Amino acid sequence: MIRKAFSAAAATAAAVWMVASLVIVIAAYASAAGGSGDSGSSTTTSTGAGTASTAASELRLGYFANVTHATAVVGVAHGDFAQALGTTKLSTQIYNAGPAEMTALLGGQLDAAYVGPSSALAAFAQSHGEALKIVAGATTGGAELVVKPGIATAADLKGKVLATPQKGNTQDVALRSWLKQNGLSSNADGTGDVSVDPQDNAATLDQFKAGHIDGAWLPEPWASRMVLEAGAKVLLDERDLWPNGQFATTNLVVSADFLAKHPDSVRALIRGQIAANQWITADPDAARQLVNDQLKKLSGKALTDAEIQRAFGEQAVTDDPLAASLQASADHAVAAGLLKKTDLHGIFDLTALNAELAGNGKPAVSDAGLATK
């Protein structure tokens, strides 16, 4: 009873905070759209007959200290981004989940971000399709519903408490949608057949070990840590819900204003991403070690050899945003009551990605017809 009362109070406070934050974000975005909306002055230099560079003086990038953000972790630590960006300064910020990261993007604190599709969709909808563009993929797979060993079916979850990284993030949407498909309610205020308690991933691990929650839908490496450190079992691998197991877990998004002003910097970032993903694929052992070293630096704790091996095996890097899966992600968010039905046309701009892929002798990827409004 105490926990339910606390959850209700926390939900009320969270709702007030989210409304206030949304007002601030929209005001900030409107101000940025009316003004410069830029992280720094443009560096415009002659590059040849009739052309000029549109490189920015600085690019501010957000990402997570997660294995599902290996592209970003490697791109920063291995130097691929910095090399590709040249004279453009790269500044980075670490986030726990997508909604907070998208608040920063909409508020003008970030120019680009690695983020899950549901959070990108919410930001796109909040800005009436004006604030951002998805310019590349990054990761597919790497998300699981892990639970106490005694839970064997969806029906066993009735009356249980499950965690997600943050309300409205990609795993939160996936869990709520899946529960609804299985006839279980999960209300936004934490009530329903299943109580969904969004929280920091590290707190989720501690709460599960202490017996305060019954499971969680998490990205890697947190799902692997729950299994190998805390004795959780996998009730569902999200790949099993998608055709051929292919769905976008992480995409690269950029501010539409930044893209319009600094297309050269966006293309350079994508060039760095392609290089990072090529290195990860070519030398997975070195990539795992580098990512683990960075996770220790960024979060204070390295993974065990078994955890980093398992986490890497659950996901794969990709430059393809798997655009065809985005509409399904949007439908899931609508079904979960976390997103109003939104026209997704205009959310993709894969021009720079496909140009860079062509330069690397790779085929173009599809925007599923969602590049133009």
C-alpha positions in Angstrom: 0.0 0.0 0.0 2.9 2.3 0.8 4.5 1.6 -2.5 1.2 2.3 -4.4 0.8 5.6 -2.5 4.3 6.6 -3.2 3.9 5.6 -6.9 0.8 7.7 -7.2 2.4 10.7 -5.6 5.5 10.3 -7.8 3.4 9.9 -10.9 1.5 13.2 -10.1 4.8 15.0 -9.5 6.2 13.6 -12.7 3.2 14.7 -14.7 3.5 18.3 -13.4 7.2 18.2 -14.3 6.6 16.9 -17.8 4.0 19.5 -18.6 6.2 22.3 -17.3 9.2 20.9 -19.2 7.2 20.6 -22.5 6.2 24.3 -22.2 9.8 25.3 -21.6 11.0 23.1 -24.5 8.5 24.4 -27.0 9.2 28.0 -26.0 12.9 27.3 -26.4 12.5 25.6 -29.7 10.3 28.5 -31.0 12.9 31.0 -29.9 15.7 29.0 -31.6 13.7 28.7 -34.8 13.2 32.4 -34.8 16.8 33.2 -34.0 20.0 31.5 -34.9 19.2 28.1 -33.3 22.9 27.3 -33.7 25.6 25.9 -31.5 28.3 28.1 -33.0 29.2 30.2 -36.0 29.5 28.7 -39.4 32.9 28.2 -40.8 32.5 29.1 -44.4 35.5 28.6 -46.6 36.1 28.2 -50.3 36.4 24.5 -51.4 36.7 25.0 -55.1 34.9 26.5 -58.1 31.6 28.0 -56.9 31.4 25.9 -53.7 31.8 26.6 -50.0 32.0 24.6 -46.8 29.1 24.8 -44.3 31.0 23.3 -41.4 30.0 24.4 -37.9 32.5 25.6 -35.4 31.0 23.1 -32.9 28.8 20.0 -33.0 27.1 19.0 -29.7 26.3 15.3 -29.6 24.2 13.3 -27.1 24.3 9.5 -26.6 24.0 6.8 -23.9 26.7 4.7 -22.1 25.0 1.6 -23.5 26.1 -1.2 -25.7 23.2 -0.3 -28.0 25.0 3.0 -28.5 28.3 1.3 -29.5 28.5 3.3 -32.7 28.6 6.5 -30.7 30.8 5.2 -28.0 33.3 3.9 -30.5 33.0 7.0 -32.8 34.0 9.2 -29.9 36.6 7.1 -28.2 38.2 5.7 -31.4 38.4 9.2 -32.9 36.4 8.5 -36.0 34.0 11.4 -35.4 36.7 13.9 -34.6 38.8 12.9 -37.6 35.8 13.2 -39.9 34.7 16.5 -38.4 38.1 18.1 -38.9 38.1 21.7 -37.5 34.5 21.3 -36.1 34.8 20.8 -32.3 32.9 17.8 -31.0 31.2 18.2 -27.6 29.4 15.3 -26.0 26.8 14.7 -23.3 25.7 11.3 -21.8 22.0 10.6 -21.2 20.2 7.7 -19.5 17.2 7.7 -21.8 15.7 9.3 -24.9 13.0 11.6 -23.6 15.5 13.7 -21.6 17.9 13.7 -24.5 15.2 14.9 -26.9 14.2 17.6 -24.4 17.8 18.8 -24.8 17.7 18.7 -28.6 14.3 20.5 -28.7 15.6 23.1 -26.2 18.7 23.8 -28.3 21.3 22.2 -26.1 22.1 19.5 -28.6 22.7 19.5 -32.4 22.7 15.7 -32.9 21.8 12.6 -30.8 21.8 8.8 -30.9 18.4 7.9 -29.6 15.7 5.2 -29.9 12.9 5.6 -32.5 10.1 6.2 -30.0 11.8 9.2 -28.4 12.6 10.6 -31.8 9.0 10.1 -32.8 7.7 12.0 -29.8 10.0 14.9 -30.4 9.0 15.0 -34.0 5.3 15.1 -33.1 5.8 17.7 -30.4 7.5 20.0 -32.8 4.8 19.4 -35.5 7.4 17.7 -37.7 9.8 20.6 -37.7 12.5 20.0 -35.1 14.5 17.0 -36.3 15.5 14.6 -39.0 16.6 11.0 -38.7 19.8 10.8 -40.8 21.1 7.3 -40.2 20.6 4.1 -38.2 23.0 2.8 -35.6 21.8 -0.4 -33.9 19.3 -3.2 -34.4 18.3 -5.6 -31.6 19.6 -5.5 -28.1 16.4 -5.1 -26.0 14.8 -7.8 -23.8 12.1 -8.3 -21.2 13.9 -9.9 -18.3 12.0 -11.2 -15.2 12.1 -13.3 -12.0 12.6 -17.0 -12.8 9.1 -17.9 -11.6 7.4 -15.8 -14.3 6.8 -18.0 -17.4 4.1 -16.3 -19.4 2.6 -12.8 -20.0 -0.4 -13.8 -17.8 2.0 -14.3 -14.9 2.8 -10.6 -15.0 -0.6 -9.5 -13.7 -0.1 -7.7 -10.4 3.7 -7.4 -10.9 6.0 -4.3 -11.1 8.2 -3.9 -14.2 10.7 -1.2 -14.9 11.8 0.7 -18.1 14.5 3.4 -18.6 12.1 6.3 -18.8 8.4 6.9 -19.5 8.0 7.2 -23.3 11.4 5.9 -24.2 11.7 3.1 -26.8 11.7 0.2 -24.3 8.9 1.8 -22.3 6.7 2.0 -25.4 7.6 -1.5 -26.4 6.6 -2.9 -23.0 3.3 -1.1 -22.8 2.4 -2.0 -26.3 3.3 -5.7 -25.8 1.3 -5.8 -22.5 -1.8 -4.4 -24.2 -1.4 -7.0 -27.0 -1.5 -9.6 -24.3 -4.6 -8.2 -22.6 -2.8 -6.5 -19.7 -3.3 -2.8 -18.9 -0.4 -0.5 -17.8 -1.7 3.0 -17.0 0.5 6.1 -17.2 0.1 6.7 -13.5 1.6 3.3 -12.6 -1.7 1.6 -12.0 -3.3 -1.2 -14.1 -2.8 -4.9 -14.4 0.9 -4.4 -14.5 2.6 -1.5 -12.7 5.3 0.1 -15.0 7.9 2.0 -13.0 10.3 4.0 -15.3 13.7 4.6 -13.6 17.4 4.9 -14.1 18.9 1.6 -15.4 21.3 1.3 -12.5 18.5 1.7 -10.1 16.5 -1.0 -11.9 19.3 -3.5 -11.3 19.5 -2.6 -7.6 15.7 -2.7 -7.2 15.5 -6.1 -8.9 18.3 -7.5 -6.7 16.5 -6.2 -3.6 13.2 -7.9 -4.8 11.3 -4.6 -5.1 10.5 -5.1 -8.8 9.7 -8.2 -10.8 11.5 -7.5 -14.1 12.2 -4.9 -16.7 12.3 -4.2 -20.5 15.9 -3.0 -21.0 18.5 -2.3 -23.6 22.0 -3.8 -23.5 24.1 -4.1 -21.5 21.5 -3.8 -18.7 19.5 -6.8 -19.8 22.6 -8.9 -19.7 23.6 -7.5 -16.3 20.1 -8.4 -15.0 20.5 -12.0 -16.3 24.2 -12.6 -15.3 24.4 -10.5 -12.1 20.9 -10.7 -10.7 19.6 -14.1 -11.9 16.8 -12.8 -14.1 15.6 -14.8 -17.0 14.6 -13.7 -20.5 10.8 -13.8 -21.0 11.0 -12.1 -24.4 13.7 -11.0 -26.8 12.3 -8.1 -28.7 13.8 -9.4 -32.0 11.1 -12.1 -31.8 8.4 -9.5 -32.4 9.8 -8.2 -35.7 10.0 -9.6 -39.2 13.5 -11.2 -39.6 14.3 -9.8 -36.1 15.1 -6.5 -37.7 14.0 -3.2 -36.0 15.7 0.0 -35.1 16.9 0.3 -31.6 19.1 3.4 -32.0 19.1 6.0 -34.8 21.1 9.2 -35.4 18.9 12.3 -35.4 20.0 15.9 -36.0 18.3 19.2 -35.4 16.6 20.3 -38.6 17.9 23.8 -38.1 21.5 22.5 -37.7 21.1 20.3 -40.8 19.9 23.2 -42.8 22.8 25.4 -41.8 25.6 22.9 -41.6 25.0 20.0 -44.0 28.7 19.5 -44.4 29.1 18.9 -40.6 26.2 16.4 -40.6 27.7 14.5 -43.5 31.1 14.5 -41.8 29.5 13.0 -38.7 27.9 10.3 -40.8 31.2 9.7 -42.5 32.7 9.2 -39.0 29.9 6.8 -38.1 30.4 4.6 -41.1 34.1 4.4 -40.2 33.3 3.5 -36.6 30.8 0.8 -37.7 33.3 -0.6 -40.2 35.9 -0.9 -37.4 33.4 -2.6 -35.0 32.5 -5.1 -37.6 36.1 -5.8 -38.7 37.5 -6.1 -35.2 34.7 -7.1 -32.8 37.1 -8.2 -30.0 38.9 -4.8 -30.0 35.5 -3.0 -30.2 34.1 -4.9 -27.2 37.2 -4.0 -25.2 37.0 -0.4 -26.2 33.3 -0.1 -25.4 33.8 -1.8 -22.0 36.6 0.5 -21.2 34.4 3.5 -22.1 31.5 2.1 -20.1 33.7 2.0 -17.0 34.9 5.6 -17.7 31.4 6.9 -18.3 29.4 4.9 -15.7 32.1 3.9 -13.2 31.7 0.2 -13.7 33.0 -2.2 -16.4 31.1 -5.2 -17.5 32.4 -8.7 -16.9 33.8 -10.7 -19.9 30.6 -12.7 -19.9 28.4 -9.6 -19.8 30.1 -7.7 -22.6 30.1 -10.9 -24.8 26.4 -11.5 -24.2 25.5 -7.9 -24.7 27.3 -7.6 -28.0 25.8 -10.8 -29.2 22.2 -9.5 -28.7 22.5 -6.6 -31.0 24.3 -5.4 -34.2 25.5 -2.1 -35.5 24.0 -0.8 -38.8 24.0 2.4 -40.8 20.5 1.6 -42.0 17.8 3.2 -39.9 15.4 0.4 -40.9 12.8 3.0 -41.9 10.1 0.5 -42.6 10.0 -0.3 -38.8 9.4 3.3 -37.8 5.7 3.3 -38.6 5.2 0.2 -36.5 7.0 1.9 -33.6 4.7 4.9 -34.0 1.7 2.6 -34.0 2.9 1.0 -30.8 3.3 4.4 -29.1 -0.2 5.4 -30.2 -1.6 2.1 -28.9 0.1 2.6 -25.6 -1.4 6.1 -25.2 2.0 7.8 -25.3 1.7 9.4 -28.8 -1.0 11.0 -30.8 -1.4 9.7 -34.4 1.3 11.5 -36.4 2.1 11.9 -40.1 5.7 10.7 -40.3 6.4 12.1 -43.7 9.5 14.4 -43.6 11.1 12.6 -40.6 13.9 11.1 -42.7 16.7 12.8 -44.6 19.1 10.0 -45.8 20.7 12.1 -48.6 24.1 12.4 -46.8 24.0 8.8 -45.6 23.4 7.4 -49.1 26.0 9.7 -50.6 28.6 8.4 -48.1 27.5 4.8 -48.6 27.9 5.2 -52.3 31.4 6.5 -51.7 32.2 3.3 -49.8 30.8 1.1 -52.5 27.7 0.2 -50.5 24.1 0.2 -51.7 21.7 3.0 -50.7 19.2 2.4 -47.9 15.5 3.1 -48.0 13.6 5.9 -46.3 10.3 3.9 -46.8 8.8 6.9 -48.6 9.0 9.1 -45.4 11.6 11.6 -46.6 9.2 14.2 -48.0 6.0 15.7 -46.5 
